[in-house]
């Protein structure tokens, strides 16, 4: 009798293990409910920045390449934007060198995460090239 009871428990345990790995629609909704945020920028607002270094923006979630390329700008300049999905970090490099001593503004707007959530505010980072 004991052996029969333990054999009956095995299919139930297997079903629990299989179902525990399933994703439901509510899991996706929960991901969207968590807002997309900027975790860090280099430079930070008010910092001096080495003119030859690309600026970095790290996000809380994976973001779409198109939104990053469209939504990261240095005011008044053309920039090249690259994105490293593994670290959720965008790299912003001006096409022309930054002029040491001159102030600049990095604008972060309309960024979309892969789960469809969006950055809720426009973020501006003011910095000076050094």
N, C-alpha and C positions, 0 to 999 in steps of 0.2 A: 504494500500500500504506500509506503514512504517513497519508494522508487517511482511509482506512478505519479504521485503528487509533484515530485521534483521534475519529472519529464514534462508535465503539463505547465509548469512555471516557465520553462525555457522559451516557448513561443511568445508568452506574454512579455518576458524580459527583452527578447529580440525586437518586438514591436515597439516597446518604449524607447529603446536605443535608436531605432530607425526614425521614429517620429520626432525625437528630440532634435535632430539635425535639420528638420524642415523649416523653411522660411514661410511665414504667412504674410498676407497683405498688411496686417497690423504692424509687422516688423518694419516693412517699408515705410509705412506712415510714421512710425516712431522716428526713423532716420530723418525724414523730412521735417519732423517737428523740432528736431535739434537744429538750431540756426547755424548757418555757415558763418564763421568768423575768421578774422585775420589773427593768427597767433603771434606773429612777429614781423617786423620790417627791419631791414638794415639798409640805410640808416633809420634810426628812430626819429621821431619828430624833433626838430631843433638841433640835430647832430651835424657835425662836419663829416664829410664823406670823401674818401680818396677818389679823385676824379676818374682814375683808370679802372676802378672796380665796378662790376655790375651790381645794381641794387637787387635786394632779395626780399621776397614777400612769401611768408609761409602761411598756409591755410589749415583750418581745422578738419577739412574733409577733402577728398579728391575733387578737383574742379575740371571743367571742360577746357580743352586747349583753346577753342575758339573764343570763349568768354574771357580767358586770361589775355589772349593777344589783343582783343578789342577793348578790354577794361583796365589795362595798366598803361599809364601815360606819364611822361614828364611834360608838364605844360610847356608848349611852344617848341617841342622837339619831336623828331621822328625816332622811334625806338624799335629795337629788336627784342622780342620776348620769347624766352625758352621756358619750358616747364618740365620739372622732374617729378613724375607721378609717384615715385617711390618715397620721396620726402615731402610731397605736396608743396614744393617750393618753386616759385616763378623767379626767373632771373631777367632783369630789365637792363639792357645795354643801349645807351644812346648811340645813334649812328654817327654823330659828331661828338668830339671830346667835350666834356664839361669844362668850363673855365674856372680855374681855382679862384676862390674868393667870391664867386657869384652865387646868389641864392637860387634855388630851384624848388619846384613842387612836384611830388609824385602823387598822382591821383589814382585811386582804386575804386572802380564802380562797375556795376552790372555784372558781377562775377556769379557764375552759376555752377553749383556742385553737380557731380554726376547723378546724385539722387534727386535732382530737380530743385533743391532749396537754393535760395539766393542770398547774397550779401545784402543786408537790410539798409545799410547807410553808405553814403559816399565817404570815403576816407581820404584825407589829404595829409601828406607828410612833407613838411617844409624842412629843407636841409641846405647846407652850403658846401660846395665843392672845395676840396683842399688839395 
